[in-house]
Protein backbone atom coordinates (compact mmCIF):
# COMPACT_ATOMS: atom_id res chain seq x y z
CA UNK A 1 0.00 0.00 0.00
CA UNK A 2 1.50 3.37 -0.91
CA UNK A 3 2.21 5.81 1.89
CA UNK A 4 -0.25 8.57 2.59
CA UNK A 5 2.51 10.67 4.13
CA UNK A 6 3.54 13.75 2.20
CA UNK A 7 5.83 16.63 2.88
CA UNK A 8 2.99 19.11 3.11
CA UNK A 9 1.28 20.95 5.94
CA UNK A 10 -1.18 18.90 7.98
CA UNK A 11 -4.61 18.53 6.49
CA UNK A 12 -6.65 21.12 8.32
CA UNK A 13 -9.26 19.22 10.29
CA UNK A 14 -10.04 22.28 12.40
CA UNK A 15 -10.52 24.87 9.68
CA UNK A 16 -12.68 27.81 10.67
CA UNK A 17 -14.28 27.95 7.24
CA UNK A 18 -17.65 26.18 7.08
CA UNK A 19 -18.79 24.59 3.83
CA UNK A 20 -21.12 26.99 2.04
CA UNK A 21 -24.64 25.53 1.56
CA UNK A 22 -26.19 26.21 -1.87
CA UNK A 23 -29.13 28.54 -2.24
CA UNK A 24 -32.39 27.14 -3.67
CA UNK A 25 -31.30 28.38 -7.08
CA UNK A 26 -27.96 26.61 -6.72
CA UNK A 27 -25.98 29.79 -6.25
CA UNK A 28 -23.54 29.65 -3.31
CA UNK A 29 -24.37 31.84 -0.32
CA UNK A 30 -21.95 34.73 -0.23
CA UNK A 31 -20.72 36.74 2.68
CA UNK A 32 -22.48 40.08 3.00
CA UNK A 33 -19.96 42.78 2.11
CA UNK A 34 -21.80 45.23 4.32
CA UNK A 35 -23.23 48.62 3.42
CA UNK A 36 -21.44 50.40 0.64
CA UNK A 37 -22.19 53.48 -1.42
CA UNK A 38 -20.23 55.52 -3.87
CA UNK A 39 -19.58 57.99 -1.09
CA UNK A 40 -18.66 55.49 1.68
CA UNK A 41 -16.18 52.64 1.35
CA UNK A 42 -17.08 49.06 2.19
CA UNK A 43 -16.84 48.42 5.96
CA UNK A 44 -13.74 46.32 6.80
CA UNK A 45 -15.78 44.02 9.06
CA UNK A 46 -18.87 43.75 6.89
CA UNK A 47 -17.91 40.22 5.80
CA UNK A 48 -18.25 38.91 9.37
CA UNK A 49 -22.06 38.94 9.33
CA UNK A 50 -22.13 36.85 6.16
CA UNK A 51 -19.59 34.41 7.56
CA UNK A 52 -21.73 34.03 10.69
CA UNK A 53 -24.78 33.22 8.54
CA UNK A 54 -22.82 30.56 6.67
CA UNK A 55 -21.81 28.91 9.96
CA UNK A 56 -25.39 29.08 11.20
CA UNK A 57 -26.70 27.43 8.03
CA UNK A 58 -24.21 24.60 8.56
CA UNK A 59 -25.24 24.14 12.21
CA UNK A 60 -21.91 25.46 13.46
CA UNK A 61 -22.88 28.55 15.47
CA UNK A 62 -21.36 28.74 18.94
CA UNK A 63 -22.30 30.68 22.06
CA UNK A 64 -20.76 31.00 25.49
CA UNK A 65 -22.97 29.70 28.30
CA UNK A 66 -21.91 30.75 31.80
CA UNK A 67 -22.60 28.19 34.51
CA UNK A 68 -23.63 28.86 38.07
CA UNK A 69 -21.20 28.19 40.90
CA UNK A 70 -23.42 25.29 41.97
CA UNK A 71 -26.09 24.48 39.39
CA UNK A 72 -26.87 20.99 40.65
CA UNK A 73 -26.16 19.39 37.27
CA UNK A 74 -24.32 16.10 36.86
CA UNK A 75 -21.32 17.30 34.86
CA UNK A 76 -19.72 15.03 32.27
CA UNK A 77 -18.65 17.86 29.97
CA UNK A 78 -15.70 19.28 31.89
CA UNK A 79 -12.24 17.78 32.33
CA UNK A 80 -12.16 17.35 36.11
CA UNK A 81 -11.09 13.73 35.68
CA UNK A 82 -9.99 13.08 39.25
CA UNK A 83 -12.60 15.18 41.05
CA UNK A 84 -9.97 17.61 42.40
CA UNK A 85 -11.45 20.86 41.08
CA UNK A 86 -13.19 21.55 44.39
CA UNK A 87 -10.99 19.45 46.67
CA UNK A 88 -10.49 21.46 49.88
CA UNK A 89 -6.70 21.08 49.79
CA UNK A 90 -6.60 22.35 46.20
CA UNK A 91 -8.96 25.29 46.73
CA UNK A 92 -7.19 26.19 49.98
CA UNK A 93 -3.78 26.17 48.30
CA UNK A 94 -5.07 28.50 45.56
CA UNK A 95 -6.42 30.94 48.17
CA UNK A 96 -3.21 30.82 50.19
CA UNK A 97 -1.11 31.50 47.10
CA UNK A 98 -3.27 34.45 46.07
CA UNK A 99 -2.98 35.95 49.54
CA UNK A 100 0.80 35.47 49.59
CA UNK A 101 1.69 36.45 46.01
CA UNK A 102 -1.27 38.47 44.75
CA UNK A 103 -3.90 37.88 42.10
CA UNK A 104 -1.46 37.43 39.22
CA UNK A 105 2.19 36.75 38.51
CA UNK A 106 2.81 40.42 37.73
CA UNK A 107 5.12 39.86 34.78
CA UNK A 108 7.06 37.44 32.63
CA UNK A 109 8.85 34.77 34.62
CA UNK A 110 12.14 36.11 33.28
CA UNK A 111 11.35 39.54 34.72
CA UNK A 112 9.32 39.46 37.94
CA UNK A 113 6.71 36.74 37.50
CA UNK A 114 8.63 33.76 38.89
CA UNK A 115 7.92 32.48 42.42
CA UNK A 116 9.02 29.65 44.67
CA UNK A 117 5.66 28.02 43.92
CA UNK A 118 6.42 27.82 40.19
CA UNK A 119 9.77 26.19 40.77
CA UNK A 120 8.44 23.80 43.42
CA UNK A 121 5.68 22.74 41.02
CA UNK A 122 8.25 22.15 38.27
CA UNK A 123 10.42 19.98 40.51
CA UNK A 124 7.49 17.83 41.63
CA UNK A 125 6.07 17.47 38.10
CA UNK A 126 9.49 16.33 36.86
CA UNK A 127 9.76 13.82 39.71
CA UNK A 128 6.24 12.53 39.00
CA UNK A 129 7.07 11.90 35.34
CA UNK A 130 10.65 10.81 35.94
CA UNK A 131 12.20 13.56 33.81
CA UNK A 132 15.25 15.69 34.53
CA UNK A 133 13.39 18.96 34.38
CA UNK A 134 10.08 20.73 33.77
CA UNK A 135 8.93 24.20 32.76
CA UNK A 136 5.51 25.65 33.62
CA UNK A 137 3.54 27.84 31.17
CA UNK A 138 0.35 29.88 31.42
CA UNK A 139 -1.63 27.25 29.47
CA UNK A 140 -1.27 23.87 27.85
CA UNK A 141 -1.72 25.54 24.45
CA UNK A 142 1.24 27.82 25.17
CA UNK A 143 3.29 24.83 26.32
CA UNK A 144 2.72 23.01 23.01
CA UNK A 145 3.54 26.08 20.95
CA UNK A 146 6.77 26.45 22.90
CA UNK A 147 7.76 22.78 22.74
CA UNK A 148 7.37 22.48 18.99
CA UNK A 149 8.53 25.87 17.74
CA UNK A 150 11.62 26.04 19.96
CA UNK A 151 12.74 22.50 19.12
CA UNK A 152 12.03 23.04 15.41
CA UNK A 153 14.04 26.25 15.26
CA UNK A 154 16.99 26.89 12.95
CA UNK A 155 19.30 27.04 15.96
CA UNK A 156 20.12 23.37 15.28
CA UNK A 157 21.24 24.05 11.71
CA UNK A 158 19.08 22.84 8.83
CA UNK A 159 15.32 23.03 9.20
CA UNK A 160 13.98 19.82 10.77
CA UNK A 161 11.30 17.47 9.51
CA UNK A 162 8.13 17.33 11.63
CA UNK A 163 6.17 14.07 11.34
CA UNK A 164 2.63 14.52 12.70
CA UNK A 165 -0.36 12.32 13.47
CA UNK A 166 -3.33 13.45 11.41
CA UNK A 167 -5.58 13.70 14.49
CA UNK A 168 -3.27 15.81 16.62
CA UNK A 169 -4.78 18.49 18.83
CA UNK A 170 -5.24 21.98 17.39
CA UNK A 171 -2.41 23.32 19.56
CA UNK A 172 0.07 20.89 17.98
CA UNK A 173 -1.28 21.71 14.52
CA UNK A 174 -0.89 25.44 15.13
CA UNK A 175 2.61 24.90 16.50
CA UNK A 176 3.46 22.91 13.37
CA UNK A 177 2.19 25.71 11.15
CA UNK A 178 4.34 28.23 12.99
CA UNK A 179 7.37 25.96 12.64
CA UNK A 180 6.67 25.50 8.92
CA UNK A 181 6.50 29.27 8.49
CA UNK A 182 10.05 29.35 9.87
CA UNK A 183 11.25 26.75 7.37
CA UNK A 184 10.49 23.36 8.94
CA UNK A 185 9.33 20.58 6.64
CA UNK A 186 6.11 18.76 7.57
CA UNK A 187 4.79 15.26 6.86
CA UNK A 188 1.47 13.91 8.10
CA UNK A 189 0.80 10.24 8.79
CA UNK A 190 -2.48 8.32 9.14
CA UNK A 191 -3.96 8.44 12.60
CA UNK A 192 -2.34 6.09 15.14
CA UNK A 193 -0.25 4.32 12.49
CA UNK A 194 3.45 4.03 13.46
CA UNK A 195 4.23 2.26 10.16
CA UNK A 196 3.12 5.35 8.24
CA UNK A 197 5.19 7.48 10.59
CA UNK A 198 8.20 5.35 9.69
CA UNK A 199 7.55 5.87 5.98
CA UNK A 200 7.38 9.61 6.51
CA UNK A 201 10.71 9.54 8.38
CA UNK A 202 12.50 7.39 5.82
CA UNK A 203 13.66 10.24 3.55
CA UNK A 204 14.67 12.43 6.51
CA UNK A 205 18.15 13.91 6.45
CA UNK A 206 19.20 15.75 9.56
CA UNK A 207 16.96 16.55 12.51
CA UNK A 208 13.44 15.14 12.78
CA UNK A 209 10.66 15.28 15.37
CA UNK A 210 7.67 12.94 15.68
CA UNK A 211 4.61 14.75 17.12
CA UNK A 212 1.59 12.98 18.57
CA UNK A 213 -1.12 13.32 21.15
CA UNK A 214 -0.63 10.62 23.77
CA UNK A 215 -4.38 10.35 24.40
CA UNK A 216 -6.48 11.81 21.58
CA UNK A 217 -8.98 14.27 22.94
CA UNK A 218 -12.04 13.52 20.79
CA UNK A 219 -12.44 9.73 21.14
CA UNK A 220 -10.08 9.06 24.07
CA UNK A 221 -7.91 6.55 22.18
CA UNK A 222 -4.29 6.01 23.18
CA UNK A 223 -1.33 6.44 20.83
CA UNK A 224 1.16 3.56 20.62
CA UNK A 225 3.88 5.66 22.21
CA UNK A 226 6.31 2.76 22.52
CA UNK A 227 6.08 2.00 18.79
CA UNK A 228 6.41 5.67 17.90
CA UNK A 229 9.51 5.91 20.10
CA UNK A 230 11.08 2.86 18.41
CA UNK A 231 10.32 4.36 15.00
CA UNK A 232 11.78 7.72 15.98
CA UNK A 233 14.97 6.13 17.37
CA UNK A 234 15.61 4.12 14.21
CA UNK A 235 15.79 7.43 12.36
CA UNK A 236 17.57 9.49 15.03
CA UNK A 237 14.42 11.51 15.69
CA UNK A 238 12.95 12.81 18.94
CA UNK A 239 9.42 12.00 20.10
CA UNK A 240 7.19 14.85 21.33
CA UNK A 241 4.05 13.72 23.17
CA UNK A 242 1.10 15.83 24.27
CA UNK A 243 -0.06 14.01 27.44
CA UNK A 244 -2.79 16.50 28.40
CA UNK A 245 -5.34 13.69 28.79
CA UNK A 246 -2.87 11.14 30.18
CA UNK A 247 -1.61 12.93 33.29
CA UNK A 248 -3.49 11.56 36.30
CA UNK A 249 -5.30 8.93 34.21
CA UNK A 250 -2.91 6.69 32.26
CA UNK A 251 -0.26 4.47 33.80
CA UNK A 252 0.33 3.30 37.37
CA UNK A 253 -0.98 5.95 39.73
CA UNK A 254 -1.72 8.22 36.77
CA UNK A 255 1.97 8.85 36.09
CA UNK A 256 1.26 9.33 32.43
CA UNK A 257 1.60 7.74 29.03
CA UNK A 258 5.43 7.66 28.91
CA UNK A 259 5.51 5.60 32.12
CA UNK A 260 2.81 3.27 30.80
CA UNK A 261 4.75 2.84 27.53
CA UNK A 262 8.12 2.13 29.17
CA UNK A 263 9.53 5.53 28.22
CA UNK A 264 9.86 7.02 31.70
CA UNK A 265 12.93 9.26 31.84
CA UNK A 266 13.90 8.65 28.19
CA UNK A 267 16.34 11.33 27.07
CA UNK A 268 14.92 11.50 23.54
CA UNK A 269 11.29 12.05 24.58
CA UNK A 270 9.72 15.39 25.50
CA UNK A 271 6.24 15.58 27.03
CA UNK A 272 3.73 18.39 27.41
CA UNK A 273 0.91 18.32 29.96
CA UNK A 274 -1.90 20.57 31.07
CA UNK A 275 -2.68 21.49 34.66
CA UNK A 276 -6.35 22.17 33.90
CA UNK A 277 -7.70 18.62 33.58
CA UNK A 278 -6.70 15.99 36.14
CA UNK A 279 -5.14 18.61 38.42
CA UNK A 280 -8.20 20.86 38.34
CA UNK A 281 -6.20 24.10 38.04
CA UNK A 282 -4.89 25.99 35.01
CA UNK A 283 -1.66 26.15 33.05
CA UNK A 284 0.62 23.75 31.23
CA UNK A 285 4.15 22.36 31.38
CA UNK A 286 6.86 20.80 29.22
CA UNK A 287 8.87 17.96 30.77
CA UNK A 288 12.07 16.40 29.49
CA UNK A 289 15.86 16.55 29.50
CA UNK A 290 17.46 19.49 31.29
CA UNK A 291 19.03 20.86 28.11
CA UNK A 292 15.62 20.92 26.40
CA UNK A 293 14.11 22.96 29.22
CA UNK A 294 17.09 25.34 29.19
CA UNK A 295 16.54 25.88 25.46
CA UNK A 296 12.86 26.66 26.05
CA UNK A 297 13.64 29.14 28.83
CA UNK A 298 15.98 31.02 26.52
CA UNK A 299 14.12 30.82 23.19
CA UNK A 300 10.43 29.82 23.52
CA UNK A 301 8.38 32.92 22.73
CA UNK A 302 5.31 31.80 24.72
CA UNK A 303 7.57 31.63 27.78
CA UNK A 304 9.80 34.66 27.22
CA UNK A 305 7.03 37.08 26.25
CA UNK A 306 4.08 35.81 28.28
CA UNK A 307 3.03 36.70 31.82
CA UNK A 308 3.78 33.85 34.18
CA UNK A 309 1.13 31.46 35.44
CA UNK A 310 -0.92 33.02 38.25
CA UNK A 311 0.42 31.89 41.65
CA UNK A 312 -3.06 30.70 42.66
CA UNK A 313 -3.06 28.27 39.72
CA UNK A 314 0.46 27.12 40.50
CA UNK A 315 -0.46 26.53 44.14
CA UNK A 316 -3.64 24.66 43.22
CA UNK A 317 -1.84 22.43 40.71
CA UNK A 318 0.89 21.63 43.23
CA UNK A 319 -1.68 20.68 45.88
CA UNK A 320 -3.61 18.54 43.39
CA UNK A 321 -0.44 16.72 42.34
CA UNK A 322 0.26 15.92 45.96
CA UNK A 323 -3.27 14.55 46.42
CA UNK A 324 -2.72 12.32 43.38
CA UNK A 325 0.58 11.03 44.78
CA UNK A 326 -1.11 10.28 48.10
CA UNK A 327 -4.20 8.72 46.47
CA UNK A 328 -2.98 6.90 43.32
CA UNK A 329 -6.19 4.87 43.11
CA UNK A 330 -7.98 7.85 41.58
CA UNK A 331 -6.37 7.04 38.21
CA UNK A 332 -7.74 3.49 38.10
CA UNK A 333 -11.12 4.76 39.31
CA UNK A 334 -11.58 7.20 36.42
CA UNK A 335 -10.57 4.56 33.86
CA UNK A 336 -13.13 2.19 35.39
CA UNK A 337 -15.89 4.81 35.18
CA UNK A 338 -15.06 5.53 31.52
CA UNK A 339 -15.13 1.81 30.66
CA UNK A 340 -18.51 1.36 32.35
CA UNK A 341 -19.95 4.37 30.56
CA UNK A 342 -18.79 3.06 27.20
CA UNK A 343 -20.13 -0.43 27.81
CA UNK A 344 -23.49 0.88 28.99
CA UNK A 345 -23.89 3.18 25.99
CA UNK A 346 -23.03 0.44 23.52
CA UNK A 347 -25.48 -1.92 25.24
CA UNK A 348 -28.12 0.70 24.41
CA UNK A 349 -27.17 0.56 20.73
CA UNK A 350 -25.22 3.81 20.71
CA UNK A 351 -22.03 4.35 18.73
CA UNK A 352 -19.68 4.86 21.69
CA UNK A 353 -15.90 4.79 21.58
CA UNK A 354 -13.91 2.27 23.63
CA UNK A 355 -11.84 4.52 25.88
CA UNK A 356 -8.22 4.12 26.89
CA UNK A 357 -8.48 7.04 29.31
CA UNK A 358 -11.33 9.24 30.61
CA UNK A 359 -13.02 10.36 27.37
CA UNK A 360 -16.01 8.57 25.78
CA UNK A 361 -17.51 9.86 22.53
CA UNK A 362 -20.94 9.00 21.12
CA UNK A 363 -21.59 9.50 17.42
CA UNK A 364 -24.37 11.85 16.30
CA UNK A 365 -25.88 12.01 12.80
CA UNK A 366 -25.33 15.75 12.26
CA UNK A 367 -24.14 18.93 13.98
CA UNK A 368 -27.75 20.01 14.54
CA UNK A 369 -28.65 16.62 16.08
CA UNK A 370 -25.63 16.78 18.39
CA UNK A 371 -26.62 20.25 19.63
CA UNK A 372 -30.22 19.17 20.20
CA UNK A 373 -29.09 15.99 21.98
CA UNK A 374 -26.87 17.95 24.32
CA UNK A 375 -29.73 20.35 25.09
CA UNK A 376 -32.07 17.44 25.82
CA UNK A 377 -29.53 15.94 28.25
CA UNK A 378 -29.13 19.31 29.94
CA UNK A 379 -32.90 19.60 30.39
CA UNK A 380 -32.73 16.27 32.24
CA UNK A 381 -29.97 17.53 34.54
CA UNK A 382 -26.93 16.01 32.82
CA UNK A 383 -24.30 18.20 31.19
CA UNK A 384 -22.38 16.57 28.32
CA UNK A 385 -20.03 17.95 25.70
CA UNK A 386 -20.91 18.47 22.05
CA UNK A 387 -18.11 18.29 19.48
CA UNK A 388 -18.76 19.48 15.94
CA UNK A 389 -16.59 20.68 13.07
CA UNK A 390 -14.13 22.33 13.23
CA UNK A 391 -13.38 20.72 16.63
CA UNK A 392 -13.29 17.14 15.31
CA UNK A 393 -10.54 15.76 13.07
CA UNK A 394 -12.83 13.49 11.02
CA UNK A 395 -15.64 16.01 10.47
CA UNK A 396 -18.11 13.82 12.40
CA UNK A 397 -20.22 15.34 15.18
CA UNK A 398 -20.60 13.55 18.50
CA UNK A 399 -21.41 13.92 22.14
CA UNK A 400 -18.32 13.78 24.34
CA UNK A 401 -18.59 12.46 27.88
CA UNK A 402 -15.76 12.75 30.36
CA UNK A 403 -15.65 10.31 33.24
CA UNK A 404 -14.68 11.36 36.73
CA UNK A 405 -13.13 9.25 39.47
CA UNK A 406 -15.79 10.36 41.96
CA UNK A 407 -18.84 9.25 39.92
CA UNK A 408 -20.95 6.79 41.88
CA UNK A 409 -23.03 3.88 40.61
CA UNK A 410 -26.16 6.01 40.77
CA UNK A 411 -24.49 8.75 38.75
CA UNK A 412 -23.52 6.29 36.03
CA UNK A 413 -27.01 4.81 35.87
CA UNK A 414 -28.52 8.28 35.57
CA UNK A 415 -26.16 9.33 32.77
CA UNK A 416 -26.83 6.16 30.78
CA UNK A 417 -30.58 6.53 31.18
CA UNK A 418 -30.60 10.21 30.14
CA UNK A 419 -28.27 9.86 27.15
CA UNK A 420 -30.11 6.75 25.97
CA UNK A 421 -33.61 8.20 26.33
CA UNK A 422 -32.81 11.49 24.59
CA UNK A 423 -31.00 10.04 21.57
CA UNK A 424 -31.95 11.45 18.16
CA UNK A 425 -34.66 9.40 16.42
CA UNK A 426 -32.34 7.92 13.78
CA UNK A 427 -29.98 4.90 13.78
CA UNK A 428 -26.51 5.88 15.01
CA UNK A 429 -24.57 2.64 14.74
CA UNK A 430 -22.44 2.26 11.65
CA UNK A 431 -21.67 -1.11 10.06
CA UNK A 432 -18.12 -0.92 11.40
CA UNK A 433 -19.41 -0.58 14.98
CA UNK A 434 -17.85 1.88 17.37
CA UNK A 435 -16.39 5.26 16.50
CA UNK A 436 -12.87 3.96 16.69
Secondary structure, DSSP 8 states (H G I E B T S, - for coil): ------BS----TT-S-----B-TTS-B---------SSS---TTTHHHHHHHHHHHTT---------TT---EEESS--TTS-TT-HHHHHHHHHHHHHH-SS--SBTTTT---HHHHHHHHHHHHHHT-SEEEEES-HHHHHHHHHHHHTSGGGSS--EEEEETT--HHHHHHHHHHHHTT-EEEEE-TT-HHHHHHHHHT--S-EEEEEESB-TTT--B--HHHHHHHHHHTT-EEEEE-TTTTTTSSGGG--HHHHTT-TT-TTEEEEEESSSTTSS--EEEEE-HHHHHHHHHH-HHHHTSB---HHHHHHHHHHHHHHHH-THHHHHHHHHHHHHHHHHHHTT--B---SSSEEEEE-SSHHHHHHHHHHHHHTTEEEEEE-TTSSTTS--EEEEE--TT--HHHHHHHHHHHHHT--SS---BTTBS--
